Structures are given as C-alpha cells and as structure tokens.
Amino acid sequence: MGELFAGNERCFRGLMIHPHWDWSVHYPVIRLSFAEGVLHSRPALNARIADFA
C-alpha cells in the first residue's frame, strides 16, 4: 500500500487500480519495522514505538 500512496504509478500499470487512482496526488508514507527481534511485553513494545518518535 505504501507504493500506492506514494504515487509510484509504474508499479501498478496493468492492474485494476491503475485507471481508478489519481497519480498526480502523493501522500506521505511512514514505514515502521518491528523486524529486529521479539518483544515479550507491552512495555517493550511501547519502548520500541517511542524509539521511532
């Protein structure tokens, strides 16, 4: 979905969404990754989210 909202039209050529999307409009896309290890508690998750800010 990030590529769609970022307006990367070339990624969607030939797909159903292509003629129905306004490619002149770009929206900010924020990408967050939780791929670095396993979080075992809610406080650990909160700390990881705070690191993004």
mmCIF entry with sequence, helices, sheets and N, C-alpha, C, O atoms, coordinates in Angstrom:
data_MODEL
# 
_entry.id   MODEL 
# 
_entity.id                         1 
_entity.type                       polymer 
_entity.pdbx_number_of_molecules   1 
# 
_entity_poly.entity_id                      1 
_entity_poly.type                           'polypeptide(L)' 
_entity_poly.nstd_linkage                   no 
_entity_poly.nstd_monomer                   no 
_entity_poly.pdbx_seq_one_letter_code       MGELFAGNERCFRGLMIHPHWDWSVHYPVIRLSFAEGVLHSRPALNARIADFA 
_entity_poly.pdbx_seq_one_letter_code_can   MGELFAGNERCFRGLMIHPHWDWSVHYPVIRLSFAEGVLHSRPALNARIADFA 
_entity_poly.pdbx_strand_id                 A 
# 
loop_
_entity_poly_seq.entity_id 
_entity_poly_seq.num 
_entity_poly_seq.mon_id 
_entity_poly_seq.hetero 
1 1  MET n 
1 2  GLY n 
1 3  GLU n 
1 4  LEU n 
1 5  PHE n 
1 6  ALA n 
1 7  GLY n 
1 8  ASN n 
1 9  GLU n 
1 10 ARG n 
1 11 CYS n 
1 12 PHE n 
1 13 ARG n 
1 14 GLY n 
1 15 LEU n 
1 16 MET n 
1 17 ILE n 
1 18 HIS n 
1 19 PRO n 
1 20 HIS n 
1 21 TRP n 
1 22 ASP n 
1 23 TRP n 
1 24 SER n 
1 25 VAL n 
1 26 HIS n 
1 27 TYR n 
1 28 PRO n 
1 29 VAL n 
1 30 ILE n 
1 31 ARG n 
1 32 LEU n 
1 33 SER n 
1 34 PHE n 
1 35 ALA n 
1 36 GLU n 
1 37 GLY n 
1 38 VAL n 
1 39 LEU n 
1 40 HIS n 
1 41 SER n 
1 42 ARG n 
1 43 PRO n 
1 44 ALA n 
1 45 LEU n 
1 46 ASN n 
1 47 ALA n 
1 48 ARG n 
1 49 ILE n 
1 50 ALA n 
1 51 ASP n 
1 52 PHE n 
1 53 ALA n 
# 
_struct_asym.id          A 
_struct_asym.entity_id   1 
# 
loop_
_struct_conf.conf_type_id 
_struct_conf.id 
_struct_conf.pdbx_PDB_helix_id 
_struct_conf.beg_label_comp_id 
_struct_conf.beg_label_asym_id 
_struct_conf.beg_label_seq_id 
_struct_conf.pdbx_beg_PDB_ins_code 
_struct_conf.end_label_comp_id 
_struct_conf.end_label_asym_id 
_struct_conf.end_label_seq_id 
_struct_conf.pdbx_end_PDB_ins_code 
_struct_conf.beg_auth_comp_id 
_struct_conf.beg_auth_asym_id 
_struct_conf.beg_auth_seq_id 
_struct_conf.end_auth_comp_id 
_struct_conf.end_auth_asym_id 
_struct_conf.end_auth_seq_id 
_struct_conf.pdbx_PDB_helix_class 
_struct_conf.details 
_struct_conf.pdbx_PDB_helix_length 
HELX_P HELX_P1 AA1 GLY A 2  ? PHE A 5  ? GLY A 2  PHE A 5  1 ? 4  
HELX_P HELX_P2 AA2 GLU A 9  ? PHE A 12 ? GLU A 9  PHE A 12 5 ? 4  
HELX_P HELX_P3 AA3 HIS A 18 ? HIS A 20 ? HIS A 18 HIS A 20 5 ? 3  
HELX_P HELX_P4 AA4 ARG A 42 ? PHE A 52 ? ARG A 42 PHE A 52 1 ? 11 
# 
_struct_conf_type.id          HELX_P 
_struct_conf_type.criteria    ? 
_struct_conf_type.reference   ? 
# 
loop_
_atom_site.group_PDB 
_atom_site.id 
_atom_site.type_symbol 
_atom_site.label_atom_id 
_atom_site.label_alt_id 
_atom_site.label_comp_id 
_atom_site.label_asym_id 
_atom_site.label_entity_id 
_atom_site.label_seq_id 
_atom_site.pdbx_PDB_ins_code 
_atom_site.Cartn_x 
_atom_site.Cartn_y 
_atom_site.Cartn_z 
_atom_site.occupancy 
_atom_site.B_iso_or_equiv 
_atom_site.pdbx_formal_charge 
_atom_site.auth_seq_id 
_atom_site.auth_comp_id 
_atom_site.auth_asym_id 
_atom_site.auth_atom_id 
_atom_site.pdbx_PDB_model_num 
ATOM 1   N N  . MET A 1 1  ? 0.812  -1.195  0.000   1.00 0.00 ? 1  MET A N  1 
ATOM 2   C CA . MET A 1 1  ? 0.000  0.000   0.000   1.00 0.00 ? 1  MET A CA 1 
ATOM 3   C C  . MET A 1 1  ? 0.854  1.257   0.000   1.00 0.00 ? 1  MET A C  1 
ATOM 4   O O  . MET A 1 1  ? 0.447  2.283   -0.544  1.00 0.00 ? 1  MET A O  1 
ATOM 5   N N  . GLY A 1 2  ? 2.029  1.188   0.602   1.00 0.00 ? 2  GLY A N  1 
ATOM 6   C CA . GLY A 1 2  ? 2.880  2.363   0.654   1.00 0.00 ? 2  GLY A CA 1 
ATOM 7   C C  . GLY A 1 2  ? 3.229  2.883   -0.720  1.00 0.00 ? 2  GLY A C  1 
ATOM 8   O O  . GLY A 1 2  ? 3.248  4.094   -0.939  1.00 0.00 ? 2  GLY A O  1 
ATOM 9   N N  . GLU A 1 3  ? 3.506  1.981   -1.653  1.00 0.00 ? 3  GLU A N  1 
ATOM 10  C CA . GLU A 1 3  ? 3.863  2.393   -3.010  1.00 0.00 ? 3  GLU A CA 1 
ATOM 11  C C  . GLU A 1 3  ? 2.682  3.084   -3.697  1.00 0.00 ? 3  GLU A C  1 
ATOM 12  O O  . GLU A 1 3  ? 2.877  4.019   -4.474  1.00 0.00 ? 3  GLU A O  1 
ATOM 13  N N  . LEU A 1 4  ? 1.485  2.637   -3.418  1.00 0.00 ? 4  LEU A N  1 
ATOM 14  C CA . LEU A 1 4  ? 0.293  3.247   -3.997  1.00 0.00 ? 4  LEU A CA 1 
ATOM 15  C C  . LEU A 1 4  ? 0.138  4.677   -3.501  1.00 0.00 ? 4  LEU A C  1 
ATOM 16  O O  . LEU A 1 4  ? -0.030 5.597   -4.301  1.00 0.00 ? 4  LEU A O  1 
ATOM 17  N N  . PHE A 1 5  ? 0.194  4.872   -2.181  1.00 0.00 ? 5  PHE A N  1 
ATOM 18  C CA . PHE A 1 5  ? 0.013  6.206   -1.623  1.00 0.00 ? 5  PHE A CA 1 
ATOM 19  C C  . PHE A 1 5  ? 1.181  7.131   -1.943  1.00 0.00 ? 5  PHE A C  1 
ATOM 20  O O  . PHE A 1 5  ? 1.003  8.348   -1.991  1.00 0.00 ? 5  PHE A O  1 
ATOM 21  N N  . ALA A 1 6  ? 2.353  6.586   -2.159  1.00 0.00 ? 6  ALA A N  1 
ATOM 22  C CA . ALA A 1 6  ? 3.500  7.403   -2.547  1.00 0.00 ? 6  ALA A CA 1 
ATOM 23  C C  . ALA A 1 6  ? 3.409  7.831   -4.011  1.00 0.00 ? 6  ALA A C  1 
ATOM 24  O O  . ALA A 1 6  ? 4.177  8.682   -4.459  1.00 0.00 ? 6  ALA A O  1 
ATOM 25  N N  . GLY A 1 7  ? 2.475  7.244   -4.754  1.00 0.00 ? 7  GLY A N  1 
ATOM 26  C CA . GLY A 1 7  ? 2.256  7.644   -6.143  1.00 0.00 ? 7  GLY A CA 1 
ATOM 27  C C  . GLY A 1 7  ? 3.187  6.984   -7.139  1.00 0.00 ? 7  GLY A C  1 
ATOM 28  O O  . GLY A 1 7  ? 3.448  7.548   -8.201  1.00 0.00 ? 7  GLY A O  1 
ATOM 29  N N  . ASN A 1 8  ? 3.695  5.800   -6.821  1.00 0.00 ? 8  ASN A N  1 
ATOM 30  C CA . ASN A 1 8  ? 4.582  5.076   -7.734  1.00 0.00 ? 8  ASN A CA 1 
ATOM 31  C C  . ASN A 1 8  ? 3.764  4.355   -8.804  1.00 0.00 ? 8  ASN A C  1 
ATOM 32  O O  . ASN A 1 8  ? 3.557  3.143   -8.754  1.00 0.00 ? 8  ASN A O  1 
ATOM 33  N N  . GLU A 1 9  ? 3.322  5.124   -9.738  1.00 0.00 ? 9  GLU A N  1 
ATOM 34  C CA . GLU A 1 9  ? 2.403  4.662   -10.794 1.00 0.00 ? 9  GLU A CA 1 
ATOM 35  C C  . GLU A 1 9  ? 2.949  3.478   -11.570 1.00 0.00 ? 9  GLU A C  1 
ATOM 36  O O  . GLU A 1 9  ? 2.187  2.579   -11.925 1.00 0.00 ? 9  GLU A O  1 
ATOM 37  N N  . ARG A 1 10 ? 4.241  3.448   -11.842 1.00 0.00 ? 10 ARG A N  1 
ATOM 38  C CA . ARG A 1 10 ? 4.812  2.379   -12.670 1.00 0.00 ? 10 ARG A CA 1 
ATOM 39  C C  . ARG A 1 10 ? 4.619  0.997   -12.051 1.00 0.00 ? 10 ARG A C  1 
ATOM 40  O O  . ARG A 1 10 ? 4.577  -0.004  -12.766 1.00 0.00 ? 10 ARG A O  1 
ATOM 41  N N  . CYS A 1 11 ? 4.500  0.938   -10.719 1.00 0.00 ? 11 CYS A N  1 
ATOM 42  C CA . CYS A 1 11 ? 4.309  -0.349  -10.042 1.00 0.00 ? 11 CYS A CA 1 
ATOM 43  C C  . CYS A 1 11 ? 2.914  -0.932  -10.271 1.00 0.00 ? 11 CYS A C  1 
ATOM 44  O O  . CYS A 1 11 ? 2.693  -2.117  -10.023 1.00 0.00 ? 11 CYS A O  1 
ATOM 45  N N  . PHE A 1 12 ? 1.974  -0.113  -10.741 1.00 0.00 ? 12 PHE A N  1 
ATOM 46  C CA . PHE A 1 12 ? 0.580  -0.540  -10.831 1.00 0.00 ? 12 PHE A CA 1 
ATOM 47  C C  . PHE A 1 12 ? 0.041  -0.573  -12.257 1.00 0.00 ? 12 PHE A C  1 
ATOM 48  O O  . PHE A 1 12 ? -1.154 -0.785  -12.462 1.00 0.00 ? 12 PHE A O  1 
ATOM 49  N N  . ARG A 1 13 ? 0.903  -0.367  -13.234 1.00 0.00 ? 13 ARG A N  1 
ATOM 50  C CA . ARG A 1 13 ? 0.459  -0.451  -14.630 1.00 0.00 ? 13 ARG A CA 1 
ATOM 51  C C  . ARG A 1 13 ? -0.063 -1.846  -14.924 1.00 0.00 ? 13 ARG A C  1 
ATOM 52  O O  . ARG A 1 13 ? 0.583  -2.842  -14.599 1.00 0.00 ? 13 ARG A O  1 
ATOM 53  N N  . GLY A 1 14 ? -1.229 -1.912  -15.539 1.00 0.00 ? 14 GLY A N  1 
ATOM 54  C CA . GLY A 1 14 ? -1.837 -3.190  -15.890 1.00 0.00 ? 14 GLY A CA 1 
ATOM 55  C C  . GLY A 1 14 ? -2.698 -3.783  -14.785 1.00 0.00 ? 14 GLY A C  1 
ATOM 56  O O  . GLY A 1 14 ? -3.355 -4.802  -14.998 1.00 0.00 ? 14 GLY A O  1 
ATOM 57  N N  . LEU A 1 15 ? -2.706 -3.172  -13.624 1.00 0.00 ? 15 LEU A N  1 
ATOM 58  C CA . LEU A 1 15 ? -3.532 -3.670  -12.527 1.00 0.00 ? 15 LEU A CA 1 
ATOM 59  C C  . LEU A 1 15 ? -4.855 -2.918  -12.466 1.00 0.00 ? 15 LEU A C  1 
ATOM 60  O O  . LEU A 1 15 ? -4.978 -1.822  -13.013 1.00 0.00 ? 15 LEU A O  1 
ATOM 61  N N  . MET A 1 16 ? -5.832 -3.501  -11.807 1.00 0.00 ? 16 MET A N  1 
ATOM 62  C CA . MET A 1 16 ? -7.174 -2.937  -11.752 1.00 0.00 ? 16 MET A CA 1 
ATOM 63  C C  . MET A 1 16 ? -7.202 -1.526  -11.149 1.00 0.00 ? 16 MET A C  1 
ATOM 64  O O  . MET A 1 16 ? -8.013 -0.696  -11.561 1.00 0.00 ? 16 MET A O  1 
ATOM 65  N N  . ILE A 1 17 ? -6.340 -1.255  -10.196 1.00 0.00 ? 17 ILE A N  1 
ATOM 66  C CA . ILE A 1 17 ? -6.346 0.051   -9.528  1.00 0.00 ? 17 ILE A CA 1 
ATOM 67  C C  . ILE A 1 17 ? -5.849 1.176   -10.430 1.00 0.00 ? 17 ILE A C  1 
ATOM 68  O O  . ILE A 1 17 ? -6.208 2.334   -10.220 1.00 0.00 ? 17 ILE A O  1 
ATOM 69  N N  . HIS A 1 18 ? -5.034 0.857   -11.422 1.00 0.00 ? 18 HIS A N  1 
ATOM 70  C CA . HIS A 1 18 ? -4.348 1.886   -12.221 1.00 0.00 ? 18 HIS A CA 1 
ATOM 71  C C  . HIS A 1 18 ? -5.271 2.957   -12.791 1.00 0.00 ? 18 HIS A C  1 
ATOM 72  O O  . HIS A 1 18 ? -5.001 4.140   -12.581 1.00 0.00 ? 18 HIS A O  1 
ATOM 73  N N  . PRO A 1 19 ? -6.342 2.614   -13.498 1.00 0.00 ? 19 PRO A N  1 
ATOM 74  C CA . PRO A 1 19 ? -7.167 3.684   -14.068 1.00 0.00 ? 19 PRO A CA 1 
ATOM 75  C C  . PRO A 1 19 ? -8.050 4.399   -13.038 1.00 0.00 ? 19 PRO A C  1 
ATOM 76  O O  . PRO A 1 19 ? -8.674 5.409   -13.365 1.00 0.00 ? 19 PRO A O  1 
ATOM 77  N N  . HIS A 1 20 ? -8.111 3.903   -11.827 1.00 0.00 ? 20 HIS A N  1 
ATOM 78  C CA . HIS A 1 20 ? -9.009 4.465   -10.822 1.00 0.00 ? 20 HIS A CA 1 
ATOM 79  C C  . HIS A 1 20 ? -8.287 5.319   -9.776  1.00 0.00 ? 20 HIS A C  1 
ATOM 80  O O  . HIS A 1 20 ? -8.918 5.787   -8.829  1.00 0.00 ? 20 HIS A O  1 
ATOM 81  N N  . TRP A 1 21 ? -6.993 5.526   -9.927  1.00 0.00 ? 21 TRP A N  1 
ATOM 82  C CA . TRP A 1 21 ? -6.205 6.248   -8.941  1.00 0.00 ? 21 TRP A CA 1 
ATOM 83  C C  . TRP A 1 21 ? -5.723 7.568   -9.522  1.00 0.00 ? 21 TRP A C  1 
ATOM 84  O O  . TRP A 1 21 ? -5.345 7.626   -10.692 1.00 0.00 ? 21 TRP A O  1 
ATOM 85  N N  . ASP A 1 22 ? -5.731 8.620   -8.727  1.00 0.00 ? 22 ASP A N  1 
ATOM 86  C CA . ASP A 1 22 ? -5.214 9.919   -9.157  1.00 0.00 ? 22 ASP A CA 1 
ATOM 87  C C  . ASP A 1 22 ? -3.706 9.937   -8.908  1.00 0.00 ? 22 ASP A C  1 
ATOM 88  O O  . ASP A 1 22 ? -3.267 10.192  -7.786  1.00 0.00 ? 22 ASP A O  1 
ATOM 89  N N  . TRP A 1 23 ? -2.925 9.672   -9.929  1.00 0.00 ? 23 TRP A N  1 
ATOM 90  C CA . TRP A 1 23 ? -1.473 9.541   -9.794  1.00 0.00 ? 23 TRP A CA 1 
ATOM 91  C C  . TRP A 1 23 ? -0.774 10.878  -9.592  1.00 0.00 ? 23 TRP A C  1 
ATOM 92  O O  . TRP A 1 23 ? 0.423  10.905  -9.303  1.00 0.00 ? 23 TRP A O  1 
ATOM 93  N N  . SER A 1 24 ? -1.496 11.988  -9.739  1.00 0.00 ? 24 SER A N  1 
ATOM 94  C CA . SER A 1 24 ? -0.877 13.294  -9.514  1.00 0.00 ? 24 SER A CA 1 
ATOM 95  C C  . SER A 1 24 ? -0.834 13.659  -8.034  1.00 0.00 ? 24 SER A C  1 
ATOM 96  O O  . SER A 1 24 ? -0.153 14.609  -7.649  1.00 0.00 ? 24 SER A O  1 
ATOM 97  N N  . VAL A 1 25 ? -1.559 12.908  -7.201  1.00 0.00 ? 25 VAL A N  1 
ATOM 98  C CA . VAL A 1 25 ? -1.592 13.170  -5.763  1.00 0.00 ? 25 VAL A CA 1 
ATOM 99  C C  . VAL A 1 25 ? -0.667 12.196  -5.052  1.00 0.00 ? 25 VAL A C  1 
ATOM 100 O O  . VAL A 1 25 ? -0.745 10.987  -5.267  1.00 0.00 ? 25 VAL A O  1 
ATOM 101 N N  . HIS A 1 26 ? 0.205  12.723  -4.209  1.00 0.00 ? 26 HIS A N  1 
ATOM 102 C CA . HIS A 1 26 ? 1.120  11.890  -3.427  1.00 0.00 ? 26 HIS A CA 1 
ATOM 103 C C  . HIS A 1 26 ? 0.829  12.121  -1.949  1.00 0.00 ? 26 HIS A C  1 
ATOM 104 O O  . HIS A 1 26 ? 0.622  13.254  -1.515  1.00 0.00 ? 26 HIS A O  1 
ATOM 105 N N  . TYR A 1 27 ? 0.815  11.056  -1.199  1.00 0.00 ? 27 TYR A N  1 
ATOM 106 C CA . TYR A 1 27 ? 0.569  11.124  0.232   1.00 0.00 ? 27 TYR A CA 1 
ATOM 107 C C  . TYR A 1 27 ? 1.836  10.709  0.979   1.00 0.00 ? 27 TYR A C  1 
ATOM 108 O O  . TYR A 1 27 ? 2.581  9.855   0.500   1.00 0.00 ? 27 TYR A O  1 
ATOM 109 N N  . PRO A 1 28 ? 2.087  11.303  2.144   1.00 0.00 ? 28 PRO A N  1 
ATOM 110 C CA . PRO A 1 28 ? 3.254  10.869  2.911   1.00 0.00 ? 28 PRO A CA 1 
ATOM 111 C C  . PRO A 1 28 ? 3.069  9.433   3.401   1.00 0.00 ? 28 PRO A C  1 
ATOM 112 O O  . PRO A 1 28 ? 1.973  9.043   3.803   1.00 0.00 ? 28 PRO A O  1 
ATOM 113 N N  . VAL A 1 29 ? 4.130  8.665   3.365   1.00 0.00 ? 29 VAL A N  1 
ATOM 114 C CA . VAL A 1 29 ? 4.097  7.263   3.801   1.00 0.00 ? 29 VAL A CA 1 
ATOM 115 C C  . VAL A 1 29 ? 5.126  7.093   4.908   1.00 0.00 ? 29 VAL A C  1 
ATOM 116 O O  . VAL A 1 29 ? 6.299  7.425   4.739   1.00 0.00 ? 29 VAL A O  1 
ATOM 117 N N  . ILE A 1 30 ? 4.679  6.577   6.031   1.00 0.00 ? 30 ILE A N  1 
ATOM 118 C CA . ILE A 1 30 ? 5.566  6.311   7.158   1.00 0.00 ? 30 ILE A CA 1 
ATOM 119 C C  . ILE A 1 30 ? 5.736  4.805   7.265   1.00 0.00 ? 30 ILE A C  1 
ATOM 120 O O  . ILE A 1 30 ? 4.758  4.064   7.361   1.00 0.00 ? 30 ILE A O  1 
ATOM 121 N N  . ARG A 1 31 ? 6.970  4.366   7.248   1.00 0.00 ? 31 ARG A N  1 
ATOM 122 C CA . ARG A 1 31 ? 7.251  2.927   7.340   1.00 0.00 ? 31 ARG A CA 1 
ATOM 123 C C  . ARG A 1 31 ? 7.889  2.619   8.685   1.00 0.00 ? 31 ARG A C  1 
ATOM 124 O O  . ARG A 1 31 ? 8.896  3.223   9.055   1.00 0.00 ? 31 ARG A O  1 
ATOM 125 N N  . LEU A 1 32 ? 7.303  1.682   9.410   1.00 0.00 ? 32 LEU A N  1 
ATOM 126 C CA . LEU A 1 32 ? 7.824  1.233   10.691  1.00 0.00 ? 32 LEU A CA 1 
ATOM 127 C C  . LEU A 1 32 ? 8.150  -0.246  10.578  1.00 0.00 ? 32 LEU A C  1 
ATOM 128 O O  . LEU A 1 32 ? 7.382  -1.010  9.993   1.00 0.00 ? 32 LEU A O  1 
ATOM 129 N N  . SER A 1 33 ? 9.264  -0.648  11.123  1.00 0.00 ? 33 SER A N  1 
ATOM 130 C CA . SER A 1 33 ? 9.650  -2.059  11.084  1.00 0.00 ? 33 SER A CA 1 
ATOM 131 C C  . SER A 1 33 ? 9.848  -2.582  12.504  1.00 0.00 ? 33 SER A C  1 
ATOM 132 O O  . SER A 1 33 ? 10.537 -1.971  13.321  1.00 0.00 ? 33 SER A O  1 
ATOM 133 N N  . PHE A 1 34 ? 9.228  -3.725  12.773  1.00 0.00 ? 34 PHE A N  1 
ATOM 134 C CA . PHE A 1 34 ? 9.395  -4.412  14.049  1.00 0.00 ? 34 PHE A CA 1 
ATOM 135 C C  . PHE A 1 34 ? 10.154 -5.714  13.835  1.00 0.00 ? 34 PHE A C  1 
ATOM 136 O O  . PHE A 1 34 ? 9.991  -6.661  14.603  1.00 0.00 ? 34 PHE A O  1 
ATOM 137 N N  . ALA A 1 35 ? 10.975 -5.766  12.804  1.00 0.00 ? 35 ALA A N  1 
ATOM 138 C CA . ALA A 1 35 ? 11.660 -6.995  12.419  1.00 0.00 ? 35 ALA A CA 1 
ATOM 139 C C  . ALA A 1 35 ? 12.893 -7.294  13.276  1.00 0.00 ? 35 ALA A C  1 
ATOM 140 O O  . ALA A 1 35 ? 13.451 -8.386  13.176  1.00 0.00 ? 35 ALA A O  1 
ATOM 141 N N  . GLU A 1 36 ? 13.318 -6.377  14.092  1.00 0.00 ? 36 GLU A N  1 
ATOM 142 C CA . GLU A 1 36 ? 14.538 -6.576  14.884  1.00 0.00 ? 36 GLU A CA 1 
ATOM 143 C C  . GLU A 1 36 ? 14.234 -7.265  16.209  1.00 0.00 ? 36 GLU A C  1 
ATOM 144 O O  . GLU A 1 36 ? 14.161 -6.605  17.245  1.00 0.00 ? 36 GLU A O  1 
ATOM 145 N N  . GLY A 1 37 ? 14.060 -8.560  16.188  1.00 0.00 ? 37 GLY A N  1 
ATOM 146 C CA . GLY A 1 37 ? 13.881 -9.316  17.421  1.00 0.00 ? 37 GLY A CA 1 
ATOM 147 C C  . GLY A 1 37 ? 12.436 -9.485  17.831  1.00 0.00 ? 37 GLY A C  1 
ATOM 148 O O  . GLY A 1 37 ? 11.514 -9.041  17.147  1.00 0.00 ? 37 GLY A O  1 
ATOM 149 N N  . VAL A 1 38 ? 12.262 -10.141 18.971  1.00 0.00 ? 38 VAL A N  1 
ATOM 150 C CA . VAL A 1 38 ? 10.942 -10.453 19.511  1.00 0.00 ? 38 VAL A CA 1 
ATOM 151 C C  . VAL A 1 38 ? 10.714 -9.607  20.760  1.00 0.00 ? 38 VAL A C  1 
ATOM 152 O O  . VAL A 1 38 ? 11.581 -9.507  21.628  1.00 0.00 ? 38 VAL A O  1 
ATOM 153 N N  . LEU A 1 39 ? 9.548  -9.012  20.831  1.00 0.00 ? 39 LEU A N  1 
ATOM 154 C CA . LEU A 1 39 ? 9.186  -8.226  22.013  1.00 0.00 ? 39 LEU A CA 1 
ATOM 155 C C  . LEU A 1 39 ? 8.287  -9.092  22.889  1.00 0.00 ? 39 LEU A C  1 
ATOM 156 O O  . LEU A 1 39 ? 7.281  -9.624  22.418  1.00 0.00 ? 39 LEU A O  1 
ATOM 157 N N  . HIS A 1 40 ? 8.645  -9.232  24.152  1.00 0.00 ? 40 HIS A N  1 
ATOM 158 C CA . HIS A 1 40 ? 7.929  -10.160 25.038  1.00 0.00 ? 40 HIS A CA 1 
ATOM 159 C C  . HIS A 1 40 ? 6.972  -9.476  25.994  1.00 0.00 ? 40 HIS A C  1 
ATOM 160 O O  . HIS A 1 40 ? 6.336  -10.145 26.808  1.00 0.00 ? 40 HIS A O  1 
ATOM 161 N N  . SER A 1 41 ? 6.855  -8.163  25.913  1.00 0.00 ? 41 SER A N  1 
ATOM 162 C CA . SER A 1 41 ? 5.955  -7.480  26.843  1.00 0.00 ? 41 SER A CA 1 
ATOM 163 C C  . SER A 1 41 ? 5.441  -6.187  26.219  1.00 0.00 ? 41 SER A C  1 
ATOM 164 O O  . SER A 1 41 ? 6.021  -5.653  25.274  1.00 0.00 ? 41 SER A O  1 
ATOM 165 N N  . ARG A 1 42 ? 4.348  -5.710  26.769  1.00 0.00 ? 42 ARG A N  1 
ATOM 166 C CA . ARG A 1 42 ? 3.788  -4.447  26.297  1.00 0.00 ? 42 ARG A CA 1 
ATOM 167 C C  . ARG A 1 42 ? 4.741  -3.279  26.555  1.00 0.00 ? 42 ARG A C  1 
ATOM 168 O O  . ARG A 1 42 ? 4.887  -2.421  25.685  1.00 0.00 ? 42 ARG A O  1 
ATOM 169 N N  . PRO A 1 43 ? 5.405  -3.215  27.736  1.00 0.00 ? 43 PRO A N  1 
ATOM 170 C CA . PRO A 1 43 ? 6.374  -2.132  27.936  1.00 0.00 ? 43 PRO A CA 1 
ATOM 171 C C  . PRO A 1 43 ? 7.507  -2.152  26.904  1.00 0.00 ? 43 PRO A C  1 
ATOM 172 O O  . PRO A 1 43 ? 7.982  -1.095  26.487  1.00 0.00 ? 43 PRO A O  1 
ATOM 173 N N  . ALA A 1 44 ? 7.938  -3.336  26.494  1.00 0.00 ? 44 ALA A N  1 
ATOM 174 C CA . ALA A 1 44 ? 8.979  -3.428  25.473  1.00 0.00 ? 44 ALA A CA 1 
ATOM 175 C C  . ALA A 1 44 ? 8.462  -2.891  24.132  1.00 0.00 ? 44 ALA A C  1 
ATOM 176 O O  . ALA A 1 44 ? 9.196  -2.220  23.406  1.00 0.00 ? 44 ALA A O  1 
ATOM 177 N N  . LEU A 1 45 ? 7.208  -3.186  23.808  1.00 0.00 ? 45 LEU A N  1 
ATOM 178 C CA . LEU A 1 45 ? 6.598  -2.653  22.589  1.00 0.00 ? 45 LEU A CA 1 
ATOM 179 C C  . LEU A 1 45 ? 6.499  -1.141  22.662  1.00 0.00 ? 45 LEU A C  1 
ATOM 180 O O  . LEU A 1 45 ? 6.830  -0.443  21.704  1.00 0.00 ? 45 LEU A O  1 
ATOM 181 N N  . ASN A 1 46 ? 6.044  -0.634  23.800  1.00 0.00 ? 46 ASN A N  1 
ATOM 182 C CA . ASN A 1 46 ? 5.938  0.823   23.969  1.00 0.00 ? 46 ASN A CA 1 
ATOM 183 C C  . ASN A 1 46 ? 7.290  1.501   23.803  1.00 0.00 ? 46 ASN A C  1 
ATOM 184 O O  . ASN A 1 46 ? 7.388  2.567   23.195  1.00 0.00 ? 46 ASN A O  1 
ATOM 185 N N  . ALA A 1 47 ? 8.329  0.879   24.344  1.00 0.00 ? 47 ALA A N  1 
ATOM 186 C CA . ALA A 1 47 ? 9.678  1.453   24.211  1.00 0.00 ? 47 ALA A CA 1 
ATOM 187 C C  . ALA A 1 47 ? 10.135 1.455   22.760  1.00 0.00 ? 47 ALA A C  1 
ATOM 188 O O  . ALA A 1 47 ? 10.753 2.417   22.303  1.00 0.00 ? 47 ALA A O  1 
ATOM 189 N N  . ARG A 1 48 ? 9.834  0.382   22.033  1.00 0.00 ? 48 ARG A N  1 
ATOM 190 C CA . ARG A 1 48 ? 10.216 0.315   20.612  1.00 0.00 ? 48 ARG A CA 1 
ATOM 191 C C  . ARG A 1 48 ? 9.485  1.386   19.813  1.00 0.00 ? 48 ARG A C  1 
ATOM 192 O O  . ARG A 1 48 ? 10.082 2.031   18.952  1.00 0.00 ? 48 ARG A O  1 
ATOM 193 N N  . ILE A 1 49 ? 8.198  1.579   20.093  1.00 0.00 ? 49 ILE A N  1 
ATOM 194 C CA . ILE A 1 49 ? 7.426  2.609   19.392  1.00 0.00 ? 49 ILE A CA 1 
ATOM 195 C C  . ILE A 1 49 ? 7.980  3.990   19.721  1.00 0.00 ? 49 ILE A C  1 
ATOM 196 O O  . ILE A 1 49 ? 8.071  4.845   18.840  1.00 0.00 ? 49 ILE A O  1 
ATOM 197 N N  . ALA A 1 50 ? 8.350  4.217   20.973  1.00 0.00 ? 50 ALA A N  1 
ATOM 198 C CA . ALA A 1 50 ? 8.909  5.515   21.377  1.00 0.00 ? 50 ALA A CA 1 
ATOM 199 C C  . ALA A 1 50 ? 10.228 5.785   20.644  1.00 0.00 ? 50 ALA A C  1 
ATOM 200 O O  . ALA A 1 50 ? 10.556 6.939   20.369  1.00 0.00 ? 50 ALA A O  1 
ATOM 201 N N  . ASP A 1 51 ? 10.973 4.742   20.331  1.00 0.00 ? 51 ASP A N  1 
ATOM 202 C CA . ASP A 1 51 ? 12.226 4.912   19.591  1.00 0.00 ? 51 ASP A CA 1 
ATOM 203 C C  . ASP A 1 51 ? 12.006 5.481   18.204  1.00 0.00 ? 51 ASP A C  1 
ATOM 204 O O  . ASP A 1 51 ? 12.898 6.134   17.661  1.00 0.00 ? 51 ASP A O  1 
ATOM 205 N N  . PHE A 1 52 ? 10.832 5.248   17.614  1.00 0.00 ? 52 PHE A N  1 
ATOM 206 C CA . PHE A 1 52 ? 10.521 5.760   16.278  1.00 0.00 ? 52 PHE A CA 1 
ATOM 207 C C  . PHE A 1 52 ? 10.258 7.257   16.293  1.00 0.00 ? 52 PHE A C  1 
ATOM 208 O O  . PHE A 1 52 ? 10.428 7.931   15.277  1.00 0.00 ? 52 PHE A O  1 
ATOM 209 N N  . ALA A 1 53 ? 9.847  7.774   17.428  1.00 0.00 ? 53 ALA A N  1 
ATOM 210 C CA . ALA A 1 53 ? 9.441  9.189   17.509  1.00 0.00 ? 53 ALA A CA 1 
ATOM 211 C C  . ALA A 1 53 ? 10.627 10.120  17.544  1.00 0.00 ? 53 ALA A C  1 
ATOM 212 O O  . ALA A 1 53 ? 10.454 11.337  17.611  1.00 0.00 ? 53 ALA A O  1 
# 
